[in-house]
């Protein structure tokens, strides 16, 4: 049944494709019974002039600007030679261009002697920096014991000063409690006035002690030097 249906469809398709031109090929797949139309294609040959070279018209308006450059002239001469109509003398760089090329060559590709001198100078500079760094490290290492001792001494002095300040604060608070009869806030004006008064009295005592010391030194008898025999 399936085969008879496939045959009827194939016959209908053949009647439909009767209008196809004679150049059209019909490929029949005998196994599945399908018809695949394949149209023939005959492209026109390209009109290429391979005998005469293409030389652009420098004065033509339709000629691109990049075909009017000296770079394109070099390309034409390299491809067609004398047939390009390009004067070989015009392809050489000008004096300014040649100087620029020489300068670039000297900068990016210096001679071997210059490269060796640059390497030697660089090595000397690196050696100088290394010796200076080693000298600085040696000097700092020599100072290290003294620096450690100074740091420990400053730490002890700071710790002692903090302890003395703490004892003095506790002594002032005790004196304020004894004077006012109650605990005083160290930030209160009364406490600050008391501290200023005590510091003033201590300054007076220090001045009196210095004056007495000078008076005692002035009053002390001066012993004459022993006569030499």
C-alpha positions as CSV (number, residue, x, y, z in Angstrom):
1,X,0.0,0.0,0.0
2,X,2.8,2.4,0.9
3,X,4.6,1.5,-2.3
4,X,1.5,2.3,-4.5
5,X,1.0,5.6,-2.7
6,X,4.7,6.5,-3.3
7,X,4.3,5.7,-7.0
8,X,1.3,7.9,-7.4
9,X,3.1,10.8,-5.7
10,X,6.1,10.3,-7.9
11,X,3.9,10.3,-11.1
12,X,2.2,13.6,-9.9
13,X,5.6,15.2,-9.3
14,X,6.7,14.2,-12.8
15,X,3.6,15.8,-14.4
16,X,4.3,19.0,-12.3
17,X,8.0,19.2,-13.5
18,X,7.2,18.9,-17.2
19,X,7.7,22.7,-17.6
20,X,11.4,22.6,-16.5
21,X,13.8,23.5,-19.4
22,X,15.8,20.8,-21.1
23,X,19.0,21.9,-19.5
24,X,17.7,20.9,-16.0
25,X,18.9,17.5,-14.8
26,X,16.7,15.2,-12.8
27,X,18.6,12.9,-10.5
28,X,16.6,9.9,-9.5
29,X,17.3,8.0,-6.3
30,X,16.1,4.5,-7.1
31,X,16.2,3.4,-3.5
32,X,13.9,6.0,-2.0
33,X,12.2,7.1,-5.2
34,X,12.9,10.9,-4.7
35,X,13.6,13.3,-7.6
36,X,16.2,16.0,-6.9
37,X,16.3,18.8,-9.5
38,X,19.8,20.1,-10.2
39,X,20.0,23.3,-12.3
40,X,23.0,23.8,-14.6
41,X,25.1,27.0,-14.0
42,X,27.3,28.5,-16.7
43,X,29.1,31.6,-15.3
44,X,30.4,34.2,-17.7
45,X,34.2,34.3,-17.9
46,X,35.9,37.2,-16.1
47,X,37.4,39.9,-18.4
48,X,40.9,39.9,-17.0
49,X,43.8,41.5,-18.9
50,X,46.7,39.3,-17.8
51,X,49.0,40.4,-20.6
52,X,49.2,44.2,-20.0
53,X,49.9,45.5,-16.4
54,X,47.5,47.8,-14.7
55,X,49.1,51.2,-14.5
56,X,46.8,53.8,-12.7
57,X,46.3,57.2,-14.1
58,X,47.8,59.6,-11.6
59,X,45.8,62.5,-13.0
60,X,42.5,60.7,-13.1
61,X,39.8,61.7,-10.7
62,X,38.5,58.1,-10.2
63,X,42.0,56.9,-9.2
64,X,42.3,56.3,-5.5
65,X,44.7,58.4,-3.6
66,X,46.7,55.5,-2.3
67,X,47.5,54.5,-5.9
68,X,49.1,57.9,-6.4
69,X,51.7,57.5,-3.6
70,X,55.4,56.7,-3.9
71,X,54.8,53.5,-2.0
72,X,52.5,52.2,-4.7
73,X,55.0,53.2,-7.3
74,X,57.6,51.1,-5.6
75,X,55.1,48.2,-5.6
76,X,54.5,48.6,-9.3
77,X,58.2,48.7,-10.1
78,X,58.8,45.7,-8.0
79,X,56.1,43.8,-9.8
80,X,56.4,44.9,-13.4
81,X,59.9,46.4,-13.5
82,X,60.5,48.8,-16.4
83,X,57.1,47.9,-17.8
84,X,55.5,49.9,-14.9
85,X,56.7,53.2,-16.4
86,X,58.1,54.3,-13.1
87,X,61.4,56.1,-13.0
88,X,63.7,54.1,-10.6
89,X,65.5,57.3,-9.6
90,X,62.3,58.6,-8.0
91,X,62.1,55.5,-5.8
92,X,65.2,56.4,-3.8
93,X,64.6,58.2,-0.4
94,X,65.4,61.9,-0.2
95,X,68.3,63.3,1.8
96,X,66.0,64.1,4.8
97,X,64.4,60.6,4.7
98,X,67.8,59.0,4.4
99,X,69.1,61.0,7.5
100,X,66.0,59.9,9.4
101,X,66.6,56.3,8.5
102,X,70.2,56.5,9.5
103,X,69.3,58.1,12.9
104,X,66.7,55.4,13.5
105,X,69.2,52.7,12.6
106,X,71.7,54.2,15.0
107,X,69.2,54.4,17.8
108,X,67.6,51.0,17.6
109,X,70.5,49.0,16.1
110,X,73.7,50.6,17.3
111,X,77.1,49.1,16.3
112,X,78.7,46.3,18.3
113,X,81.3,48.6,19.9
114,X,78.6,51.0,21.2
115,X,76.6,48.1,22.6
116,X,79.6,46.8,24.4
117,X,80.4,50.2,25.9
118,X,76.8,50.6,27.0
119,X,76.9,47.2,28.7
120,X,80.2,48.0,30.4
121,X,78.8,51.4,31.7
122,X,75.6,49.7,32.9
123,X,77.6,47.0,34.8
124,X,79.8,49.7,36.4
125,X,76.8,51.7,37.5
126,X,75.2,48.5,39.0
127,X,78.5,47.7,40.8
128,X,78.7,51.2,42.2
129,X,75.1,51.0,43.5
130,X,75.7,47.6,45.0
131,X,78.9,48.7,46.8
132,X,77.2,51.8,48.2
133,X,74.3,49.7,49.4
134,X,76.7,47.2,51.1
135,X,78.6,50.1,52.7
136,X,75.4,51.5,54.1
137,X,74.3,48.2,55.5
138,X,77.7,47.7,57.1
139,X,77.5,51.1,58.7
140,X,74.0,50.5,60.0
141,X,75.0,47.1,61.4
142,X,77.9,48.8,63.2
143,X,75.5,51.2,64.8
144,X,73.0,48.5,65.7
145,X,74.3,47.8,69.3
146,X,74.2,51.5,70.2
147,X,70.8,51.9,68.7
148,X,69.5,48.9,70.6
149,X,71.0,50.3,73.8
150,X,69.5,53.7,73.2
151,X,66.1,52.2,72.5
152,X,66.2,50.2,75.7
153,X,67.3,53.2,77.7
154,X,64.5,55.4,76.3
155,X,62.0,52.6,77.0
156,X,63.2,52.4,80.7
157,X,63.1,56.2,81.0
158,X,59.6,56.4,79.5
159,X,58.4,53.6,81.8
160,X,60.0,55.4,84.8
161,X,58.5,58.7,83.8
162,X,55.0,57.1,83.5
163,X,55.3,55.6,86.9
164,X,56.4,58.9,88.5
165,X,53.5,60.7,86.8
166,X,51.1,58.0,88.1
167,X,52.5,58.3,91.7
168,X,52.3,62.1,91.5
169,X,48.7,62.0,90.3
170,X,47.8,59.6,93.1
171,X,49.6,61.8,95.7
172,X,47.7,64.9,94.4
173,X,44.3,63.1,94.6
174,X,45.1,62.0,98.2
175,X,46.1,65.6,99.1
176,X,42.9,66.9,97.5
177,X,40.8,64.4,99.4
178,X,42.5,65.4,102.6
179,X,42.1,69.2,101.9
180,X,38.4,69.1,100.8
181,X,37.2,66.1,102.8
182,X,35.9,64.2,99.8
183,X,37.1,62.6,96.5
184,X,37.6,65.3,93.9
185,X,37.3,64.8,90.2
186,X,40.7,65.4,88.6
187,X,38.9,67.4,85.9
188,X,37.2,69.8,88.2
189,X,38.3,73.4,88.5
190,X,39.0,72.9,92.3
191,X,41.5,70.2,91.6
192,X,43.2,72.1,88.8
193,X,43.5,75.2,90.9
194,X,45.1,73.1,93.7
195,X,47.6,71.6,91.3
196,X,48.5,75.0,89.9
197,X,49.0,76.3,93.5
198,X,51.2,73.3,94.4
199,X,53.3,73.6,91.3
200,X,53.8,77.3,92.1
201,X,55.0,76.5,95.6
202,X,57.4,73.8,94.2
203,X,58.9,76.3,91.8
204,X,59.5,78.8,94.7
205,X,61.1,76.0,96.7
206,X,63.4,75.1,93.8
207,X,64.4,78.8,93.4
208,X,65.2,79.1,97.1
209,X,67.3,75.9,97.1
210,X,69.3,77.2,94.1
211,X,69.9,80.5,95.8
212,X,71.1,78.9,99.0
213,X,73.4,76.6,97.0
214,X,75.0,79.6,95.2
215,X,75.4,81.5,98.5
216,X,77.1,78.5,100.1
217,X,79.5,78.1,97.2
218,X,80.3,81.8,97.4
219,X,80.9,81.7,101.1
220,X,83.1,78.7,101.0
221,X,86.9,79.6,101.6
222,X,89.1,79.2,98.6
223,X,92.2,77.1,99.4
224,X,95.4,78.5,97.9
225,X,97.4,76.2,95.7
226,X,100.4,74.5,97.4
227,X,103.8,76.2,96.7
228,X,106.1,74.2,94.6
229,X,109.4,73.4,96.2
